[in-house]
């Protein structure tokens, strides 16, 4: 019996050894324990032992120092962020390499500042074994700085894609423009480096828009191949190709670390946009992009960058908007084309707001534009109404007070001084004061010198008043002005005029103080700034939020009114997909153009051409039509003043006649009786008083003839 048992045991052992040779790898797990995270693999002896994982750790450490090295001009002022992945259920070599590299990195952090590791960096770890509570916690809280370098150790392509989609790309520190170093170790696929590398590079580009990827591929237990993604090559641009920059044997770079470094330097210098063709999606929005898809401020800036970086563009222009995210999380408009890969970046006077900045990248700001509301220009003021309103009411009150003071002062002077009696009437002094105040010549001149001085001063005052009023009246005839202009949004709402604009501009009013604007803001196509809608603004049908640069070059710029207050000022940038590999090169050119003043020159030329030159060109053919022709509409003001003057003077004369008629007649009869009495006096008495009587008659002449007597011609 014992011999039979031994023979059965030997047979079972032989079967196990045979299965080990056939399958090479076999895992035993614990199905009863749901929390088990370790897989035990049965591997050949050559794939086990510390030499195997130490070779992988040394290769990863040596090549990482070369791959993560950056040109000093590209370095940040902060320490770089290194993101490590910690995957569970890896096969034995990959799991040991992951554990060994993590230990090496932690020791390097603990001994920072040593000569062989003088560079400082920040370390982060992502694990694929997170419970639901940690996922919810990390959903609203995480790293604020983007990661700069990623180190990922996997054994299958499926595990890599799952780790990227479920964990790495969900973090707030996700940066598709970073450098990704992937170590792939799987004993089953040691002989397929190009196939696996092509699959990894293609999946990372199409699914995550990652381009700077290096792969350390295990050809055997101790040998590794160093592969890079040579997609943006200056020879064959935008064609996926796998390039080998060296090998690693038993933890040492082959043929030498210097040779690997030189190969990586050549690869990085060859990673450029030269001879590449980029697809540009532009929205027709003058003056940034004109309708011909050739002219425009942004097209000029893009052409300058194209000439410097030596790439070509294939632009398409349309009337589509920038786009917003719908309820399902998908983008529409031009941003939808950007996510679908139809274009590489978007232009057209756009700016990435907070919602867009979470999903896309934006270049440096190269222009800025102010946004305000545009509404109908107020109706022109009637000429007669403008004549009344050319002075402030206080000015007219001052004129009237001065006239009354002049009248009373003149009346007091002629009453106290020995002026003729007919000068001393209150109505006559009023008429003379009014006539002189409006610079009208009068026949009655004062006799006394004091009254003459006052008369001359009043005449000069009247000349100045009439000259000022005449100049203002001529200016009023030329430009009567406008009625009250709506220049505040509260007045627009009170008038019942709808207002709105671009959908993306509505987000600027989503705050506590401006919610009333946000709720009433209209985003329908009728409120998009374009010529047809601006014509409706001219007619007073709506109020539109638009940028000043677009409206400045519109033919309706002088026919609509812009609110003097700018509601917000937005930068103009290029929007591109997150991970665009040449954002640094394009930003460097933008900064250089800003430093030398090219953007200021472009902006100044645009404003000069669209303000002075265009308006001068508009004035020349219409100069003859702007001639002012006086009509009865313009004469309503003078006729009104004349009518008021005639009415007031008539009332004054009628009042004087009614009040002073009988006293004046009685005074005339008394003068006639006194004259008869003087005629009966003796001649001597007349001689004694002759001189004084003559002087009195000269001073008080009862009658003055205003019409000169014609001289009789004597032959």
Long-range contacts (C-beta under 8 A, 24 or more apart in sequence): 24-187, 24-188, 25-91, 25-187, 25-188, 37-88, 37-89, 37-129, 38-89, 39-89, 39-90, 39-91, 41-91, 41-92, 43-92, 43-93, 43-187, 44-187, 46-221, 47-92, 47-93, 47-187, 47-221, 48-92, 51-221, 51-222, 51-250, 52-93, 52-96, 52-221, 52-222, 53-93, 53-96, 53-97, 53-99, 53-100, 54-100, 54-251, 55-221, 55-222, 55-224, 55-248, 55-249, 55-250, 55-251, 56-93, 56-96, 56-97, 56-100, 56-101, 56-183, 56-185, 56-216, 56-218, 56-224, 57-97, 57-100, 57-101, 57-104, 57-251, 58-248, 58-250, 58-251, 58-252, 59-183, 59-216, 59-224, 59-248, 59-251, 59-253, 60-97, 60-101, 60-151, 60-153, 60-181, 60-183, 60-216, 61-101, 61-104, 62-248, 62-251, 62-252, 62-253, 62-257, 63-181, 63-214, 63-216, 63-226, 63-248, 63-253, 63-260, 64-149, 64-151, 64-181, 66-257, 66-260, 66-261, 66-264, 67-179, 67-181, 67-214, 67-264, 68-149, 68-179, 68-181, 74-584, 76-148, 78-145, 79-120, 79-121, 79-122, 80-121, 80-122, 80-148, 80-149, 81-121, 81-122, 81-124, 81-143, 81-145, 81-146, 81-147, 81-148, 81-149, 81-173, 82-121, 82-122, 82-123, 82-124, 82-147, 82-148, 82-149, 82-151, 83-124, 83-125, 83-126, 83-147, 83-149, 83-150, 83-151, 83-168, 83-173, 83-178, 84-123, 84-124, 84-125, 84-126, 84-151, 85-125, 85-126, 85-127, 85-128, 85-150, 85-151, 85-152, 85-153, 85-163, 85-167, 85-168, 86-125, 86-126, 86-127, 86-128, 86-129, 87-127, 87-128, 87-153, 87-154, 87-159, 87-163, 88-127, 88-128, 88-129, 90-153, 90-154, 90-155, 90-159, 91-155, 91-185, 91-186, 91-187, 93-155, 93-185, 93-187, 93-218, 93-221, 94-153, 94-154, 94-155, 94-183, 94-185, 94-186, 97-153, 97-183, 97-185, 98-153, 101-151, 101-153, 121-149, 124-173, 126-163, 126-167, 126-168, 126-171, 127-167, 128-162, 128-163, 128-166, 128-167, 130-167, 138-171, 142-171, 142-172, 142-173, 143-171, 143-172, 143-173, 144-172, 144-173, 145-173, 146-173, 146-174, 146-175, 146-178, 147-171, 147-173, 147-174, 147-175, 147-178, 148-175, 148-178, 148-179, 149-178, 149-179, 149-181, 150-178, 150-179, 150-180, 150-181, 151-181, 151-183, 152-180, 152-181, 152-182, 152-183, 153-182, 153-183, 153-185, 154-182, 154-183, 154-184, 155-184, 155-185, 155-186, 156-186, 157-196, 157-199, 157-200, 157-203, 160-184, 160-200, 160-203, 161-203, 161-207, 164-204, 164-207, 164-208, 165-207, 165-208, 169-208, 175-579, 176-208, 176-209, 176-210, 176-578, 176-579, 177-212, 177-361, 177-578, 177-579, 177-580, 177-581, 177-583, 178-212, 179-212, 179-213, 179-214, 180-204, 180-210, 180-212, 180-213, 180-214, 181-214, 181-216, 182-213, 182-214, 182-215, 182-216, 183-215, 183-216, 183-218, 184-215, 184-216, 184-217, 184-218, 185-218, 186-218, 187-218, 187-221, 190-218, 190-219, 190-220, 191-219, 193-217, 193-219, 193-225, 193-227, 194-242, 197-227, 197-242, 198-240, 198-242, 201-229, 201-231, 201-240, 201-242, 202-240, 204-229, 205-229, 205-231, 205-240, 208-579, 209-577, 209-578, 209-579, 209-580, 210-579, 211-579, 211-581, 212-271, 212-581, 216-248, 222-249, 222-250, 223-247, 223-248, 223-249, 223-250, 224-248, 224-249, 226-253, 226-260, 228-264, 228-267, 230-267, 230-270, 230-271, 232-271, 232-272, 232-273, 232-276, 232-581, 232-582, 233-270, 233-271, 234-270, 234-272, 234-274, 234-275, 235-270, 235-275, 237-273, 237-274, 237-275, 237-276, 237-277, 238-276, 238-277, 243-267, 271-581, 272-309, 272-582, 272-585, 273-309, 273-310, 273-311, 273-582, 273-585, 274-309, 274-310, 274-311, 275-310, 275-311, 275-312, 276-311, 276-312, 277-311, 277-312, 277-313, 277-314, 278-311, 278-312, 278-313, 278-314, 278-344, 278-345, 279-313, 279-314, 279-315, 279-316, 279-342, 279-343, 279-344, 280-313, 280-314, 280-315, 280-316, 280-343, 280-344, 280-345, 280-346, 280-347, 281-315, 281-316, 281-318, 281-334, 281-337, 281-338, 281-342, 281-343, 281-345, 281-346, 281-347, 282-315, 282-316, 282-317, 282-318, 282-346, 282-347, 282-348, 283-317, 283-318, 283-319, 283-320, 283-321, 283-322, 283-334, 283-346, 283-347, 283-348, 283-349, 283-350, 284-317, 284-318, 284-319, 284-348, 285-348, 285-349, 285-550, 286-550, 286-553, 286-554, 287-549, 287-550, 287-552, 287-553, 287-606, 287-610, 288-347, 288-348, 288-349, 288-367, 288-549, 288-572, 289-317, 289-347, 289-348, 289-349, 291-317, 293-317, 297-367, 297-602, 297-606, 298-347, 298-348, 298-349, 298-367, 298-572, 298-574, 299-347, 300-602, 301-366, 301-590, 301-593, 301-599, 301-602, 302-347, 302-574, 304-589, 304-593, 304-598, 305-586, 305-589, 305-590, 308-589, 309-582, 309-585, 309-586, 309-589, 316-343, 321-502, 321-503, 321-504, 321-528, 322-346, 322-348, 322-350, 322-356, 322-502, 322-504, 322-575, 324-355, 324-503, 324-504, 325-355, 325-359, 331-359, 335-360, 335-575, 338-575, 338-576, 338-577, 339-577, 344-576, 344-577, 344-580, 345-574, 345-575, 345-576, 345-577, 345-580, 346-574, 346-575, 346-576, 347-574, 347-575, 349-547, 349-549, 349-550, 349-572, 350-572, 350-573, 350-575, 351-570, 351-571, 351-572, 351-573, 352-573, 352-575, 353-504, 353-507, 354-507, 355-507, 356-575, 359-578, 360-575, 360-576, 360-577, 360-578, 361-575, 361-576, 361-577, 361-578, 361-579, 361-580, 361-583, 362-573, 362-574, 362-575, 362-576, 363-573, 363-574, 363-576, 363-583, 363-586, 363-587, 363-590, 364-573, 364-587, 364-590, 364-591, 364-594, 365-571, 365-572, 365-573, 366-572, 366-573, 366-590, 366-593, 366-594, 366-599, 367-571, 367-572, 367-599, 367-602, 367-603, 368-569, 368-570, 368-571, 368-572, 369-547, 369-548, 369-549, 369-550, 369-569, 369-570, 369-572, 370-547, 370-548, 370-566, 370-568, 370-569, 371-501, 371-505, 371-508, 371-545, 371-546, 371-547, 371-548, 371-566, 371-567, 371-568, 371-569, 371-570, 372-545, 372-546, 372-548, 372-562, 372-563, 372-564, 372-565, 372-566, 372-567, 373-489, 373-492, 373-499, 373-543, 373-544, 373-545, 373-546, 373-562, 373-563, 373-567, 374-534, 374-537, 374-543, 374-544, 374-545, 374-546, 374-551, 374-560, 374-561, 374-562, 374-563, 375-486, 375-492, 375-497, 375-537, 375-540, 375-543, 375-560, 375-561, 375-563, 376-486, 376-537, 376-538, 376-539, 376-540, 376-560, 376-561, 377-482, 377-485, 377-538, 377-559, 377-560, 377-561, 378-482, 378-483, 378-484, 378-485, 378-486, 378-561, 379-482, 379-483, 380-480, 380-481, 380-482, 380-483, 381-480, 381-481, 381-482, 381-483, 382-480, 382-633, 382-636, 383-476, 383-477, 383-480, 383-633, 383-634, 383-636, 383-637, 384-633, 384-634, 384-636, 384-637, 384-640, 385-480, 386-476, 386-480, 386-481, 386-637, 387-473, 387-476, 387-636, 387-637, 387-638, 387-640, 387-641, 388-637, 388-640, 390-469, 390-472, 390-473, 390-476, 391-472, 399-437, 399-465, 402-437, 402-461, 403-433, 403-434, 403-437, 406-433, 406-436, 406-437, 406-458, 407-433, 407-434, 409-454, 410-451, 410-454, 410-455, 410-458, 413-448, 413-450, 413-451, 413-454, 414-446, 414-451, 417-448, 417-450, 417-451, 418-447, 418-448, 418-699, 419-446, 419-447, 419-448, 419-451, 420-447, 420-699, 420-700, 420-701, 421-700, 423-447, 425-656, 425-660, 426-656, 427-652, 427-653, 427-656, 430-652, 431-649, 431-652, 433-458, 434-645, 434-649, 436-462, 437-461, 437-462, 437-465, 438-462, 438-465, 438-466, 439-463, 439-465, 439-466, 443-706, 447-699, 473-637, 477-628, 477-630, 477-634, 478-628, 485-561, 486-561, 487-561, 487-563, 487-564, 487-565, 488-563, 489-517, 489-563, 492-543, 493-520, 497-540, 497-541, 497-542, 497-543, 498-522, 498-527, 498-542, 498-543, 499-527, 499-542, 499-543, 499-544, 499-545, 500-524, 500-527, 500-542, 500-543, 500-544, 500-545, 501-527, 501-528, 501-529, 501-544, 501-545, 501-546, 502-528, 502-529, 502-545, 505-545, 508-567, 508-568, 531-555, 531-556, 534-560, 549-606, 552-607, 552-610, 552-611, 553-606, 553-610, 553-614, 557-610, 558-615, 558-618
